[in-house]
Amino acid sequence: MKFEMRLLLIIAVLLSLDSMADAKVPAALTRVQVKEAEQRLTDLGYWTGRVDGVFDSDSQFALIAFQKWEGRAITSKLTLDELKAIRAAAKPAARETGYEHVEVDVDRQVLLLVNHDGSVRVLPVSTGSGETFANQGQQSIAYTPRGRFVVYDKTYGWEDGALGSVYYANYISGGVAIHGYLTVPNKPGSHGCIRIPMFAAIEVSKLTPVGTIVLVYDKVSFVSAKDWAANPKLKQAAMLNGAATDYIYQ
């Protein structure tokens, strides 16, 4: 009898420990919950791709953009806690409204496509890493310039450069462009360009024709471009300045 009691006690303890271990592991979300998260992210302005209840790479990039904007840990994992945060979140707001343009928030590492009414579509990006690199015998710093720019040139499909290939590039200053790239780290990791996920590169290209204003800023630098939006001649001059010759970044 004592042996049986001890055996039952051991089994009870093991079951208790097993339950405690399970409690630490977040339960997988249902397809209905995943679809809810995708739809809510879309409604907030994050670029999710298809809303179908399948948490694919497009949905993952939308979640990463959300986590970056909200200052949350960038896990890229959709958990119940993330779903609760998505449900409670407000829409991202552009720094400037009243005209169509692009904003790149270097601190948050996100890009916002801004409409006339102030509504936005948000993508995660990776900007200049700040590290030193060599190109054609010259040392440079991987830096994404801050300020106001205009898309002055575009390429379609893949374009080869000294530092690698870029996909559907939208040039804003010398060799610095917003472009698709095979890898978009969750932190600054480019040579100076603004990398965006591949799945959105073609549509971003369509939505940013030559002449599109691009604002690139961090917490200590922001320059308005409302005067450019109101005066096409100023914007034309900015386009000519931005087209200064340079090599292709990535």
C-alpha positions as CSV (number, residue, x, y, z in Angstrom):
1,M,0.0,0.0,0.0
2,K,2.8,2.4,0.9
3,F,4.5,1.7,-2.5
4,E,1.2,2.5,-4.3
5,M,0.8,5.7,-2.4
6,R,4.3,6.8,-3.2
7,L,3.8,5.9,-6.9
8,L,0.6,8.0,-7.0
9,L,2.4,10.9,-5.3
10,I,5.3,10.7,-7.8
11,I,2.8,10.7,-10.7
12,A,0.9,13.7,-9.3
13,V,4.1,15.7,-9.0
14,L,5.2,14.8,-12.5
15,L,1.8,15.8,-13.9
16,S,2.0,19.1,-12.0
17,L,5.5,19.8,-13.3
18,D,4.3,19.0,-16.8
19,S,1.4,21.4,-16.5
20,M,3.7,24.1,-15.3
21,A,6.0,23.6,-18.3
22,D,3.0,23.7,-20.7
23,A,1.8,27.0,-19.1
24,K,5.1,28.6,-20.2
25,V,4.7,27.7,-23.8
26,P,2.2,29.9,-25.7
27,A,-0.6,28.0,-27.4
28,A,-0.7,28.1,-31.2
29,L,-3.3,30.5,-32.5
30,T,-6.2,29.2,-34.5
31,R,-6.6,30.1,-38.2
32,V,-9.5,32.4,-37.2
33,Q,-7.3,34.3,-34.8
34,V,-4.5,34.6,-37.3
35,K,-7.0,36.0,-39.9
36,E,-8.3,38.4,-37.3
37,A,-4.7,39.6,-36.6
38,E,-4.1,40.0,-40.4
39,Q,-7.3,41.9,-40.9
40,R,-6.6,44.2,-37.9
41,L,-3.1,44.9,-39.1
42,T,-4.4,45.7,-42.5
43,D,-7.0,48.0,-41.0
44,L,-4.3,49.8,-39.0
45,G,-2.3,50.3,-42.2
46,Y,0.4,47.6,-42.0
47,W,1.1,45.9,-45.3
48,T,0.1,42.3,-44.7
49,G,-0.4,40.8,-48.1
50,R,-3.4,38.4,-48.4
51,V,-5.7,38.2,-45.4
52,D,-6.3,34.4,-45.4
53,G,-5.5,33.1,-41.9
54,V,-2.1,31.8,-43.0
55,F,0.8,33.5,-41.2
56,D,3.2,33.6,-44.1
57,S,6.2,35.8,-44.7
58,D,4.1,38.7,-45.8
59,S,2.1,38.6,-42.6
60,Q,5.3,38.3,-40.6
61,F,6.7,41.5,-42.1
62,A,3.5,43.3,-41.2
63,L,3.8,42.0,-37.6
64,I,7.5,43.1,-37.6
65,A,6.4,46.6,-38.7
66,F,3.8,46.7,-36.0
67,Q,6.3,45.6,-33.3
68,K,8.8,48.3,-34.6
69,W,6.2,51.0,-34.6
70,E,4.9,50.2,-31.1
71,G,8.4,49.7,-29.6
72,R,7.7,46.1,-28.8
73,A,10.3,43.3,-28.8
74,I,10.8,42.3,-32.5
75,T,10.0,38.6,-32.3
76,S,8.2,38.2,-35.6
77,K,6.1,35.6,-33.8
78,L,2.3,36.0,-33.6
79,T,1.2,35.0,-30.1
80,L,-1.9,35.7,-28.0
81,D,-0.1,38.6,-26.4
82,E,0.7,40.1,-29.8
83,L,-2.9,39.6,-30.9
84,K,-4.1,41.5,-27.8
85,A,-1.7,44.3,-28.5
86,I,-2.8,44.5,-32.1
87,R,-6.5,44.6,-31.0
88,A,-5.7,47.6,-28.7
89,A,-3.4,49.5,-31.0
90,A,-4.1,52.8,-32.8
91,K,-3.2,53.6,-36.4
92,P,0.3,54.8,-37.1
93,A,0.4,58.6,-37.9
94,A,2.6,60.3,-40.4
95,R,4.8,63.2,-39.3
96,E,3.3,65.3,-42.1
97,T,0.0,65.2,-43.9
98,G,-1.9,67.1,-46.6
99,Y,0.0,65.6,-49.6
100,E,1.1,62.2,-50.9
101,H,4.6,61.3,-50.0
102,V,6.8,58.7,-48.4
103,E,8.3,58.8,-44.9
104,V,11.2,56.8,-43.6
105,D,11.4,56.7,-39.8
106,V,15.0,55.7,-39.2
107,D,14.6,55.2,-35.5
108,R,11.7,52.9,-35.8
109,Q,13.0,51.3,-39.1
110,V,9.7,51.6,-40.9
111,L,8.5,53.2,-44.1
112,L,5.2,54.9,-44.5
113,L,3.4,55.5,-47.8
114,V,1.3,58.6,-46.9
115,N,-1.9,59.5,-48.8
116,H,-3.5,63.0,-49.1
117,D,-5.9,62.2,-46.2
118,G,-3.1,61.1,-43.9
119,S,-3.8,57.4,-44.1
120,V,-0.7,55.2,-44.3
121,R,0.6,51.9,-45.4
122,V,3.6,50.7,-43.3
123,L,6.5,48.4,-44.2
124,P,9.6,47.4,-42.2
125,V,12.9,48.6,-43.6
126,S,16.6,48.3,-43.0
127,T,18.7,51.4,-43.5
128,G,22.4,52.2,-43.3
129,S,24.2,50.1,-40.6
130,G,26.7,52.9,-39.7
131,E,29.6,50.6,-40.3
132,T,32.7,51.2,-42.5
133,F,32.9,49.5,-45.8
134,A,35.2,49.6,-48.8
135,N,34.0,50.1,-52.4
136,Q,36.3,50.5,-55.4
137,G,39.2,51.3,-53.2
138,Q,37.4,54.0,-51.1
139,Q,36.3,53.8,-47.5
140,S,32.8,54.9,-46.8
141,I,30.3,54.9,-43.9
142,A,27.0,52.9,-44.4
143,Y,24.8,55.9,-43.8
144,T,21.3,56.7,-44.9
145,P,21.0,60.5,-45.4
146,R,18.3,62.4,-43.5
147,G,16.3,65.2,-45.0
148,R,13.8,65.7,-47.8
149,F,14.3,64.1,-51.2
150,V,12.5,63.4,-54.4
151,V,12.4,60.2,-56.4
152,Y,14.5,61.3,-59.4
153,D,15.0,57.9,-61.2
154,K,13.8,54.4,-61.2
155,T,14.8,50.9,-62.4
156,Y,12.6,47.9,-63.0
157,G,13.5,44.3,-62.1
158,W,17.0,43.5,-60.8
159,E,19.8,46.0,-61.2
160,D,23.4,45.0,-60.6
161,G,25.8,47.3,-58.8
162,A,29.3,47.2,-57.2
163,L,27.8,46.4,-53.8
164,G,25.2,43.9,-55.0
165,S,21.9,43.7,-56.8
166,V,18.8,45.8,-56.0
167,Y,15.2,45.1,-57.0
168,Y,12.8,47.9,-58.4
169,A,15.0,50.7,-57.1
170,N,13.6,54.2,-56.5
171,Y,16.5,56.6,-56.3
172,I,16.3,59.6,-54.0
173,S,19.9,60.8,-53.6
174,G,22.9,59.8,-55.6
175,G,23.1,56.0,-55.3
176,V,20.7,55.8,-52.3
177,A,17.4,54.2,-53.2
178,I,14.3,52.6,-51.7
179,H,14.4,49.1,-53.1
180,G,13.5,45.4,-52.6
181,Y,16.2,43.2,-51.3
182,L,16.4,39.5,-50.4
183,T,17.2,40.2,-46.8
184,V,15.6,42.9,-44.6
185,P,17.2,42.7,-41.2
186,N,15.2,43.9,-38.2
187,K,17.9,46.5,-37.6
188,P,20.0,48.9,-39.8
189,G,22.0,46.6,-42.1
190,S,22.4,48.2,-45.5
191,H,25.2,50.2,-47.1
192,G,22.9,53.3,-47.1
193,C,19.9,52.3,-49.1
194,I,16.4,51.7,-47.7
195,R,15.6,48.0,-48.1
196,I,12.0,46.9,-48.2
197,P,10.6,43.3,-48.4
198,M,10.6,41.8,-51.9
199,F,6.8,41.1,-51.9
200,A,6.0,44.8,-51.8
201,A,8.8,46.1,-54.1
202,I,6.8,46.2,-57.3
203,E,3.8,47.9,-55.9
204,V,5.9,50.4,-54.0
205,S,7.5,51.2,-57.3
206,K,4.1,51.8,-58.9
207,L,3.0,54.0,-56.0
208,T,6.2,56.2,-56.0
209,P,6.6,57.6,-59.5
210,V,9.4,60.0,-60.4
211,G,8.7,63.2,-58.5
212,T,7.5,61.5,-55.3
213,I,8.6,63.4,-52.2
214,V,10.5,61.3,-49.6
215,L,11.1,62.4,-46.0
216,V,13.9,60.6,-44.1
217,Y,14.2,61.4,-40.5
218,D,15.2,60.3,-37.0
219,K,14.4,61.7,-33.5
220,V,16.7,64.7,-34.0
221,S,16.1,65.6,-37.6
222,F,12.9,66.3,-39.6
223,V,12.5,68.7,-42.5
224,S,9.1,69.6,-43.9
225,A,8.4,69.4,-47.6
226,K,5.1,71.2,-47.8
227,D,6.7,74.0,-49.8
228,W,7.9,71.5,-52.3
229,A,4.4,70.0,-52.6
230,A,3.0,73.5,-53.2
231,N,5.6,74.6,-55.6
232,P,6.6,72.2,-58.4
233,K,9.6,74.3,-59.4
234,L,11.2,73.7,-56.0
235,K,10.6,70.0,-56.3
236,Q,12.2,70.0,-59.8
237,A,15.3,71.6,-58.5
238,A,15.5,69.0,-55.7
239,M,15.3,66.2,-58.3
240,L,18.2,67.7,-60.2
241,N,20.3,67.9,-57.0
242,G,19.4,64.4,-56.0
243,A,20.6,63.0,-59.4
244,A,24.3,63.7,-58.6
245,T,26.4,60.8,-59.9
246,D,27.2,58.1,-57.4
247,Y,27.5,54.3,-57.3
248,I,24.7,52.0,-56.4
249,Y,24.2,51.1,-52.7
250,Q,22.2,48.2,-51.4
